[in-house]
Amino acid sequence: MFFFLLYAVYLIICFLLVDASNAGEGQLEIAVNDGEVPNQVQVLGNGKCLISFMPELVMPHVVDIKFNNENVVGKQLHAVI
C-alpha cells in the first residue's frame, strides 16, 4: 500500500511524501511530466522517501509512480500549477 502527500506551487519546490513501507522490497521510480522535470529523491528510511521538484512553467504537472517497474495503479498524481 502506498500513501502520498503532494504540495505544489509555481517556482517553489514541490514535495511529495511517499510511504511504501507496506509494499515490501522493491524499486520505486518517480517521473514528473514523463521525465521532463528533474526531481530529487531523499530516502527517509523505513520505506519512506521525500520527492522534490521545482515547476518552472505554469502548467499541469503529472507525477508517475512505478514500483518494481510496474505502474502503481491509481497513483498518477496531477498538480495544477
Residue pairs with C-beta under 8 A, 6 or more apart in sequence:
1 22
1 23
2 18
2 19
2 20
2 23
2 65
2 67
2 72
2 75
3 17
3 18
3 19
4 16
4 17
4 18
4 19
4 65
4 75
4 77
5 15
5 16
5 17
6 14
6 15
6 16
6 63
6 77
6 79
7 14
7 15
8 14
8 55
8 61
8 79
8 80
8 81
9 55
9 81
10 55
10 58
10 81
11 54
11 55
11 56
12 54
13 52
13 53
13 54
14 52
14 53
14 54
14 55
14 61
14 79
14 81
15 50
15 51
15 52
16 30
16 50
16 51
16 52
16 63
16 77
17 48
17 49
17 50
17 51
18 28
18 30
18 48
18 49
18 50
18 51
18 65
19 47
19 48
20 26
20 28
20 47
20 48
20 49
20 67
21 46
21 47
21 48
22 47
23 47
23 67
26 67
26 68
27 67
27 68
27 69
28 41
28 49
28 65
28 66
28 67
29 65
29 66
29 67
29 69
30 39
30 41
30 51
30 63
30 64
30 65
30 66
31 39
31 63
31 64
31 66
32 38
32 39
32 53
32 61
32 62
32 63
32 64
33 61
33 62
34 62
34 64
37 53
37 54
37 55
37 56
37 61
38 53
39 51
39 52
39 53
40 51
40 52
40 53
41 49
41 50
41 51
42 49
42 50
42 51
42 52
43 49
44 50
51 63
53 61
55 61
55 79
55 81
57 81
58 81
59 81
60 78
60 79
60 80
60 81
61 78
61 79
61 81
62 76
62 77
62 78
62 79
63 76
63 77
63 78
63 79
64 71
64 76
65 71
65 72
65 75
65 76
65 77
66 72
